[in-house]
Amino acid sequence: MKVALITRSTSYSTPGGDMVQVEQTARQLNRLGVDVRIHLSNERIAYEDYDLLHFFNIIRPADILYHYKKAKKPFVVSTILCSYGEYDKYHRKGIGALFSFLPSDSIEYVKTIGRWLLGKDHLASMDYLWKGQRKGINEILRKTTMILPNSESEYQRVIRNYPCKVPYKVIPNGISPEQFQFNATVKKEKDLVICVARIEGRKNHLNLIKALNNTRFRLLIIGTYAPNQSAYYNECRQIAAPNVEFLSRIPLNELVIWYQLAKVHILPSWFETTGLSSLEAAVMGCNVVITDKGDTREYFGNDAFYCEPSNSESILNAVEEASKAPLNEHLRNKILEQYTWKQAALQTLKAYQLAAIA
């Protein structure tokens, strides 16, 4: 079987968790004997070389609309239905505050057209201009052979937001055990808290900094800022107390060292489908503090410490609890058994096989 994995055109210039999912899926599927190639959505693709197309990010429907129509091939979609709704509506500043008057689909439409007009992204499908976000997504859900959400919770959000009957198979997010090998003999720094995430409003770094400023904790923020979030990044830097440090995007071997040393990893986002860095940190012996906005409870259950993103006191209290708690071996073992990229690839292959006979 030959499969084209098609992802957003900015995947390499602005990497995120979706690109990790694409690359790891490709690597593991190739090991299973599936001939998989990654294509950016702005590339010319020889569709005749493939039996199946696999798209990522249903909130970018213009890419999918263009390629599925030209290819005339069966296709599946990893939905990655990440919602910016609460952040866009209630926490943006400046001109972005105008989003508070728009529904979520309209916000995504405006952002898509804006990126195109500013030359920051291409617009694959001109049909998208008149169809818009919602009609575009509804068309994709009608035409796709199957969707591949990262959780049952995400699937429920898809059909709640876009009522339809569409076959699906849950494909979990994961980690690579060979890359994240925990050494139990290395002593944790009990006051070290790290946050590994691209710096942008949705990840809520600003409230995290406010919560931990001038406390006993050493907060290390690891990640680069999103291209259109430089003002947000500068604001984070300006309000940070001396106990808050910033590291740009770092090599994996260095990141593993910080995971190994930290007692707590926090991702107090306004929304997360999973939070890949939370999975990585947990496998490396960190206690994790996360939001329950999104699909995180399906992955972490009662094995994480939850905070309210809008409340600095809630964030600090959750960090305090996590810093005093022992290592959660149950969560480590659960991730190693259920949430690896190999497991994700095995489930993805099953989905491909079902799509081939549909």
Steps between C-alpha positions, in 0.01 A plus 500: 500500500625849410372794701559876472499688831396858419550771759497881518749694289655666808573175682878534475524878537261505798526153656246383755352187649318420176831469315636271771194281442554501123871416516466231765203343321701486178805351672307227678282413200808460282635256759176305462554472127265777384648725229432843648614842376446841662382789281434861591164625377658751260698230318411348165411138578503207258171357621525203267788369712275448801216274606381727780537860619530581870434863595573674831321799661135524404500863619695571178234377255628697197798264468284189515234633261761567233686169512210259547322643196806486279613156618169317476641251749361369830620707793503504880541799731680532833269772624720656775199719580676756715278783616631855538147613581529595867834673457389679184171611649600607850875549531636654180607865508519777241337434164470133596237600755259538209486119490280508810210597273542206259417127516799263500469399133488863393812573706690219325378626161626852573836366621540279191426785260723732702799263480445471125471875438809570710700239311553283809325195354358384170131448424471171314129509421331809357170323575575568865450874444128456441437176689661621819625301795187322614372392157851390407532277806150359452584408140820323610313300764248390238768391253766344721524124540582534868618751760777423748456708816759477779236406758137404541452844653628666184264293285208611713604863453518450123148366466366748756644795306428353156207257536554208263537125473861426419704183566787552742784327678678650799876533444676595825778752521822364639867509588807310383630294795846478344527880504370554854681263735451589866786452745355449848842550662519867394368724774221739406530872572192537719442868415565470125186547289522486121256585225582358157279661236501749217447843654156623396186622666320166494775343710439762769861580593399845622279374782754230583770764548269715711420198718862398564670840505707554818414160645739230619474333159747531217285518186671407174304571182631302203383586150497762227218743444253460216563732202203724572546497879811716549305761697368227731852362544638846579228552759592168662866603515415843640291378793725204590667517842862384551384145581362460146736402217453449126667253267434494128427177312777256598625164368324190624800376701502827698123493547522150647749628760257770615215249518728278710582781746158664536258397772201661326398561141212739441283574197218730623353550151162639408459180297692177431410192300773317693811702565787292364751659736287390795527138383876535450548663839293239683709218350810685623374499858344846517174559675279679249273798545253548216170657403184296470384713206503265203572127501769470767295308757464208259878462501595597855191420706572547870876474451555870433451825691241726338485879505263770380688696229342834588583478871858565615426363846370174350815468289729558798305261724519224240876551464540489879311171520693348212835603647425320827357181349711188433580375151188358332616159377145409399490782245848415368403137445165593345670724243764238417230238446231702323639827367800433278546587134532131422155438646368799305645360176348158559158657544555723198585199284176334610315816395671494159398139451139583587510800263632281219195273513242770570 
